[in-house]
Amino acid sequence: MNKIIYLDNSATTPTRKEVLKETQKYFLKQFGNPSSFHSVGLESKKAINKARKKISKILNCEEEEIIFTGSGTESINLAIKGIAFREILKGKRGHFITQKTEHDAVIQTMKWLEKMGFRTTYINVDKKGIIKLNELKTAIKKDTLLVSIMYANNETGVIQPIQKISKICKEKKVLFHTDACQGAEYLLLNTKKLGIDMMTINGSKIYGFKGTGALYKKKEIKIEPLIHGGNHEFGLRSGTENVPGIIALAKALELAEKEKKIENKRLTKLKNYMINKIKKEISFSKLNGSTKRLPNNINFSFFGIEGESTLLLLNEKGIMVSTGSACSSQSLEPSHVLTAMGIKHEIAHGSIRFSLGKFTTKKDIDYTIKELKKIVKNLRKISPIWNKKTGLIKK
């Protein structure tokens, strides 16, 4: 394998050189514990405060409304379970709402809530992957505690109407949390304009470090911590702060915000080029999800073949893609996101997610499609479910 063509940026991104450079001294020289009161520790504390200020400015919120966590998943758990634990301590239970195409970090947390005696509702999406707003309206009850709907889907890149959702939640006087991990690099993050109460972001999707994340939470919202100990992060996330990771998160977010307009334009052009080329050159291929999607996301189903086989053969050619979410890639079940959109299991099994990134070029896309055409053709030759005349599954 010579050159690697990395088209799995929705799973994780490489760390940018500018981000790495910004953090190096916090590994080697300014390595102090931010809770220590000597000068080395105070330097680390100062750096965290600076990072928090930088992020709060981008999110248009107060500094104390940013809570640093160890990942996007932890941030999501803190938002949802934090509300649930608050109710448990009062001896109460209640109702939570999400949608059927959420990331497993939300879905599995909701399943845990059910075990703890809470009621949950999973709102349907349409064939394009957009949440059914009328269904959301009717699902909200008097004891609904929280609605958690992701900003942009990790598999299809479909962008949800966050401002419309927040309006519904405000009218019903219900808290609204959004998982913005996939969208942070590309979408509006102004919490006031979005109208949200809580929002999750992480570093590994924006060219920062893995194992870093943050939760934006309005200061008036009361939640219980998941981790107890040294009363760090305003008493909501104990544990010595990951100083380099926090610095990296802030720097990566700052760079993303600065370059967003130009990079979105570049990626959208590449995305449309790839979509049109696949449609033209590979028969019986289906683009999954709405056209209102992230500028870097392309999710296709190729009839008559399995996505796992396609992934492995592309890997042999040095092309890195995904069959869906990296967090559920060990599962052989069809994507819950695609099936929730009404896509048949046999078609969902043939899906591939191509997620472009900062270093993706037109040359990379041309090479990928060239190899993809050969792989699809060869797999269909040996597929027991392929009908070359209709492209449909044989009955």
C-alpha positions in Angstrom: 0.0 0.0 0.0 1.4 3.3 -1.0 -0.6 6.5 -0.6 -3.5 6.4 1.8 -6.7 8.2 0.7 -8.5 8.9 3.9 -12.3 9.3 3.3 -13.4 8.6 6.9 -13.3 12.0 8.5 -16.7 11.5 10.1 -15.1 8.8 12.2 -12.1 10.9 13.2 -9.8 13.5 11.8 -6.0 13.9 12.0 -4.7 16.5 14.4 -3.8 19.7 12.6 -0.1 20.8 12.8 -1.3 24.2 14.2 -3.2 22.4 16.9 -0.2 20.2 17.8 2.1 23.2 17.9 -0.2 25.0 20.3 -0.2 22.2 22.8 3.4 20.9 22.9 4.5 23.1 25.8 1.7 21.8 27.9 3.2 18.3 27.6 6.8 19.2 28.3 7.2 22.5 30.2 3.8 23.8 31.5 2.7 20.4 32.7 1.3 21.4 36.1 -1.9 20.3 37.6 -4.4 23.1 37.2 -5.6 22.6 40.8 -2.1 23.2 42.2 -1.5 26.7 43.7 2.2 27.0 42.6 3.2 28.8 39.5 3.5 25.7 37.3 -0.1 24.7 38.2 -1.4 28.2 37.9 0.0 28.5 34.3 -2.1 25.4 33.4 -5.2 26.9 35.0 -4.7 30.1 33.1 -4.4 28.1 29.8 -7.7 26.3 30.6 -9.4 29.6 31.3 -8.1 31.1 28.1 -9.4 28.0 26.1 -12.8 28.2 27.9 -13.1 31.9 27.0 -12.2 31.2 23.4 -14.8 28.5 23.1 -17.5 30.5 24.9 -17.0 33.4 22.4 -17.5 31.0 19.4 -20.6 29.5 21.0 -21.9 32.9 22.2 -22.3 31.8 25.8 -20.8 32.5 29.2 -17.5 30.9 30.2 -19.0 29.0 33.1 -21.5 27.4 30.7 -18.6 25.3 29.1 -17.9 22.0 30.9 -14.9 20.1 29.6 -15.3 16.3 29.3 -13.3 13.3 28.1 -15.2 12.8 24.8 -18.4 13.6 23.0 -20.0 10.4 24.4 -19.3 11.5 27.9 -20.7 15.0 27.2 -23.9 13.4 25.9 -24.1 11.1 28.9 -23.6 14.1 31.2 -26.4 16.1 29.6 -29.0 13.2 29.6 -28.1 11.3 32.7 -27.3 14.6 34.5 -31.0 15.4 34.2 -32.1 11.9 35.0 -29.9 11.7 38.2 -31.4 15.0 39.3 -34.9 13.5 39.1 -33.8 10.3 40.8 -32.5 12.2 43.8 -35.9 13.8 44.1 -37.5 10.4 44.0 -39.1 11.2 40.6 -39.0 9.8 37.1 -40.1 11.4 33.8 -40.0 11.3 30.0 -37.2 11.8 27.5 -37.4 12.2 23.7 -34.9 11.5 20.9 -35.1 10.3 17.3 -34.6 6.9 15.7 -31.5 8.0 13.8 -29.5 9.3 16.7 -25.9 8.2 17.4 -25.6 5.2 19.7 -24.3 7.4 22.5 -27.8 8.8 22.7 -29.7 5.7 21.8 -27.9 3.5 24.4 -28.2 6.2 27.1 -32.0 6.2 26.5 -32.1 2.4 26.8 -30.3 2.8 30.2 -32.9 5.4 31.2 -35.7 2.8 30.5 -34.0 0.4 32.9 -34.1 3.1 35.5 -37.8 3.6 35.2 -37.9 6.6 32.8 -40.2 6.6 29.7 -38.7 7.3 26.3 -40.0 8.2 22.9 -38.1 7.7 19.6 -39.4 10.1 16.9 -39.6 8.8 13.3 -37.8 10.5 10.4 -38.9 10.8 6.8 -37.3 9.1 3.8 -34.7 11.8 3.7 -33.8 11.4 7.3 -35.4 14.6 8.6 -37.2 14.4 11.9 -41.0 14.6 11.8 -41.8 17.8 13.6 -45.5 17.2 14.1 -44.7 13.9 15.7 -42.3 15.7 18.0 -44.9 18.2 19.0 -47.4 15.5 20.0 -44.8 13.4 21.8 -44.0 16.1 24.3 -45.9 15.5 27.6 -46.3 17.4 30.8 -43.5 15.3 32.4 -41.1 15.5 29.4 -37.7 16.4 30.9 -35.5 16.7 27.8 -35.5 16.4 24.0 -32.1 15.3 22.5 -31.8 15.6 18.7 -28.5 15.6 16.9 -27.5 18.6 14.8 -26.2 16.5 11.8 -26.2 12.8 11.4 -23.0 10.9 11.6 -23.8 8.4 8.9 -25.8 10.4 6.3 -24.7 14.0 7.2 -28.4 15.0 7.2 -28.8 18.4 9.0 -31.8 18.6 11.3 -33.9 21.8 11.6 -32.5 22.7 15.0 -34.0 26.1 15.2 -37.5 24.7 14.5 -37.0 22.0 17.1 -35.8 24.5 19.7 -38.9 26.7 19.0 -41.2 23.7 19.7 -39.3 22.9 22.9 -39.5 26.5 24.1 -43.3 26.6 23.4 -43.7 23.4 25.4 -41.2 24.5 28.1 -39.0 21.5 27.6 -35.2 21.4 27.7 -33.4 20.8 24.4 -29.9 19.1 23.9 -28.2 18.6 20.6 -25.2 16.5 19.7 -23.2 18.8 17.4 -20.1 16.6 17.2 -20.4 16.1 13.4 -21.6 19.6 12.7 -19.1 21.6 14.7 -16.6 21.9 11.9 -19.2 23.1 9.3 -22.3 24.6 10.9 -23.5 27.6 13.0 -22.6 27.1 16.6 -24.1 30.3 18.1 -26.1 28.9 20.9 -28.3 32.0 21.2 -29.3 31.9 17.5 -29.8 28.1 17.6 -32.0 28.5 20.8 -30.6 25.4 22.5 -30.2 24.6 26.2 -27.3 22.1 26.0 -24.9 21.2 23.2 -22.2 18.5 22.8 -19.0 19.0 20.8 -15.7 17.0 20.7 -12.2 17.3 19.5 -11.7 14.2 17.3 -14.1 15.4 14.6 -12.6 18.9 14.2 -8.8 18.1 13.8 -8.2 18.2 17.6 -7.3 15.4 19.9 -9.2 12.2 20.5 -10.6 11.8 24.1 -11.6 15.4 24.4 -15.1 17.0 24.5 -17.2 19.7 26.0 -20.8 20.3 27.1 -22.4 23.7 26.7 -25.1 24.0 29.4 -27.1 27.0 30.3 -26.0 28.0 33.8 -29.5 28.0 35.2 -30.0 24.3 34.3 -29.3 22.0 37.2 -27.8 18.6 36.5 -26.0 16.0 38.6 -22.5 14.9 37.8 -21.5 11.4 36.5 -18.1 11.6 38.1 -17.4 12.7 41.7 -14.1 13.6 43.2 -12.2 16.9 43.2 -15.0 19.2 42.3 -13.5 20.2 38.9 -15.4 21.8 36.1 -17.8 23.7 38.4 -18.4 20.5 40.3 -19.8 18.7 37.3 -16.9 16.7 36.0 -14.2 15.7 38.5 -10.8 14.6 37.5 -7.5 16.4 36.7 -8.2 18.3 33.5 -6.6 17.2 30.2 -4.8 20.5 29.7 -3.3 19.8 26.2 -6.6 18.3 25.1 -8.6 21.3 26.2 -6.1 23.7 24.5 -6.3 21.5 21.3 -10.1 21.6 21.4 -10.2 25.4 21.6 -7.5 25.9 18.9 -9.2 23.4 16.5 -12.6 25.1 17.0 -11.0 28.5 16.5 -9.5 27.4 13.2 -12.7 25.7 12.0 -14.7 28.9 12.7 -12.1 31.0 10.9 -12.0 28.8 7.8 -15.6 27.6 7.8 -17.0 29.6 4.9 -14.1 28.9 2.4 -13.7 25.2 3.4 -17.5 24.5 3.2 -17.5 25.9 -0.3 -14.5 23.8 -1.3 -15.9 20.6 0.2 -19.4 21.1 -1.2 -17.9 21.4 -4.7 -16.0 18.1 -4.2 -19.0 16.4 -2.6 -21.3 17.3 -5.5 -18.6 16.2 -8.0 -18.3 12.8 -6.3 -22.1 12.3 -6.0 -22.7 13.1 -9.7 -19.8 11.0 -10.8 -21.0 7.9 -8.8 -24.5 8.3 -10.1 -23.2 8.6 -13.7 -20.6 5.8 -13.6 -22.1 3.2 -11.2 -25.5 1.9 -12.1 -28.1 1.0 -9.4 -26.5 3.2 -6.8 -28.6 5.2 -4.4 -27.6 8.4 -2.5 -29.0 8.1 1.1 -30.4 11.1 2.9 -31.5 14.6 2.2 -29.5 17.0 0.0 -29.5 19.2 3.0 -26.4 17.5 4.4 -22.9 18.3 5.7 -20.6 19.5 3.0 -18.2 16.5 3.5 -20.7 13.6 3.7 -21.6 11.2 0.9 -23.6 8.0 1.8 -24.4 5.6 -1.0 -26.0 2.2 -1.2 -24.8 -0.1 -4.0 -27.4 -2.7 -4.9 -26.5 -6.3 -4.8 -23.4 -6.2 -2.7 -22.3 -5.9 0.9 -20.7 -2.8 2.3 -18.2 -4.7 4.4 -16.8 -6.4 1.3 -16.6 -3.1 -0.5 -14.8 -1.5 2.5 -12.2 -4.2 2.7 -11.4 -4.2 -1.0 -11.2 -0.4 -1.0 -8.8 -0.7 2.0 -6.5 -3.0 -0.1 -6.3 -0.1 -2.6 -5.4 2.3 0.2 -8.8 4.0 0.4 -10.3 4.3 3.9 -14.1 4.5 4.1 -16.8 3.4 6.5 -20.0 1.4 6.3 -21.6 3.7 8.9 -20.7 4.9 12.4 -17.3 3.9 13.6 -18.9 3.3 17.1 -21.0 0.5 15.7 -18.7 -0.8 12.9 -18.3 -4.2 14.7 -22.0 -4.9 14.1 -23.2 -6.9 11.1 -26.7 -5.6 11.4 -27.8 -3.1 8.8 -27.5 0.6 9.8 -30.3 1.6 12.2 -30.1 5.1 10.6 -30.8 3.8 7.1 -33.5 1.3 8.1 -35.3 4.1 10.1 -35.4 6.0 6.8 -37.3 3.1 5.3 -34.4 1.7 3.3 -34.7 -2.1 2.9 -32.2 -4.2 4.8 -30.6 -5.7 1.7 -30.0 -2.3 0.3 -28.8 -0.8 3.6 -26.3 -3.6 3.8 -24.6 -2.3 0.6 -24.0 1.2 2.0 -20.7 3.1 2.2 -20.0 6.4 3.8 -17.4 8.6 2.2 -16.6 11.5 4.4 -14.2 14.1 2.9 -11.8 16.3 4.8 -9.4 19.2 4.8 -6.8 17.2 2.9 -9.2 15.6 0.3 -8.5 16.4 -3.4 -10.3 15.9 -6.7 -7.5 13.5 -7.6 -8.3 11.4 -4.5 -12.0 11.3 -5.6 -11.2 10.3 -9.2 -8.9 7.5 -8.0 -11.5 6.3 -5.5 -14.3 6.1 -8.1 -12.0 4.4 -10.5 -11.3 1.6 -8.0 -14.9 1.6 -6.7 -16.3 0.9 -10.1 -14.1 -2.2 -10.5 -14.9 -3.5 -7.0 -18.7 -3.1 -7.4 -18.6 -4.8 -10.8 -16.6 -7.7 -9.5 -18.7 -8.2 -6.3 -21.9 -8.1 -8.3 -20.5 -10.9 -10.5 -20.4 -13.3 -7.5 -23.4 -11.9 -5.7 -26.3 -14.3 -5.2 -28.7 -11.4 -4.8 -27.8 -9.3 -7.8 -30.0 -9.0 -10.9 -28.0 -7.3 -13.6 -31.1 -6.4 -15.6 -33.1 -4.6 -12.9 -30.5 -4.1 -10.2 -33.1 -5.4 -7.8 -32.9 -8.3 -5.3 -33.9 -11.6 -6.8 -37.0 -13.1 -5.1 
